[in-house]
Amino acid sequence: MLTNIPAAATSVTSTSSSPRLSMVAAAAAAAKSNFREQSNKALLVCQQQPQVRQHHNNNRVIPISSAAAVALPDIARVLEEQEVVDIERLEEELNSASPFEIMDQALALFGIDIAILILNPVCTCFSEDVALIEYAHLTGRPFRVFSLDTGRLNPETYCLFAEVEKRYNIRIEYMFPDAVEVEALVRAKGLFSFYEDGHQECCRIRKVRPLKRALKGLRAWITGQRKDQSPGTRANVPVVQVDPVFEGMDGGVGSLVKWNPLANVVGTAVWSFLRTMDVPVNALHSQGFVSIGCEPCTRPVMPGQHEREGRWWWEDAKAKECGLHNGNVNGAASNAISEQMVEVADLFMSRSVSNLSRGEMETLVGKNKRSKSSLVVLYAPWCQFSQAMNDSFNAVAEKLCGPNLMVGKFRADREQKEFAQQALKLRTFPTILFFPKNSTQVIKYPSENRDVDALIAFVQAFQ
Ligand code: SF4
């Protein structure tokens, strides 16, 4: 439902010639430091009717596509009728709407001041982002598309860019990283520093900063984020929100709205839509790639693995956000993660799986030879990769547990993490270890294929 607010409650900067459409966070002027709590209460305000939509053409603003430069009577009508939109209320109203309806609403409200981000190069899959373009195309409204070319993409991805431009008769508005920053990073640390000290620095230079520049030319953006992409960090993705991290054209708190039309859609449904509509997809999918980003940071996954295991596989699941959606892991959302760490159901609850204590683990890695072999998973219940192997590990335990083998689990996050890293070879969750009988050796399961047959073959290799 749309709500008028008194002029005194708004704080809007304006220019005399351009139509005013601006976001004002409720109480933002008085409580800027409390932004995260307030951000969802932001209000969308149209101060004057858009007689002439003026394109902001400065170096922070990406050019609009020719398709977007047509008259927008619907938008004008909407803005005439709606002075204020309560984004929180809008989110409630659209929460059960289809991606098509959400897209239509987003384009109607923001016109040329909104753009679709495709190949959100780490956080979503380019092919799935193309679904956003298809939905936008189907609305019949003009739309803009932008992307971040990190310089590290696969050739197949560039081919898909070209195919998409042709199919939809658009020009994608590319953003590139700052050459001086890239040079400084690569000269100081080499081309693959992210394998050593994490992906954040490289992503910040190649994606986050170019994204910030792009968003400074917009009042809203559309992403392909979905709740099911990363249960640890995206479980609370709303279909529309005041952007909790970035600023838009007008600058400051509440100046940008973020739309996630696919938030409530599962990956299989997106793929079904892509197939039904015969939308072009990345050729890498036929080689086992699911979620495709930069070439050095993306790899194929095996059946049963979570799609996010194909991204930054050398890092913990919780670190797998690129900075583009840090709002997911900051503020309220990070609280949600903490809560998940407390409240999420435990894993590996089969009666054949022993719940091992710290003392029992210390005994297993002690200096005395063992009288019995053991298979143990080091896990964290909030980790989606641990969750993904719950059934297979339980099945293995039920099959193999007996006089010659103990199958156990050890929760290795929180206060146990340091011990697990130092004594148990933990790098990421889950880690599977085999402790052979009559030995003090510890053998780490090397594969990410964690299905029943593979795990049984691993154990039988040592028995
Ligand atoms: Fe750099 Fe990898 Fe991030 Fe791409 S995904 S910007 S290559 S760290």
Residues whose N, C-alpha, C, O or C-beta is under 5 A from the ligand:
A	BS01	SF4	V122 T150 R152 F194 H199 C202 C203 R206 C294 C297
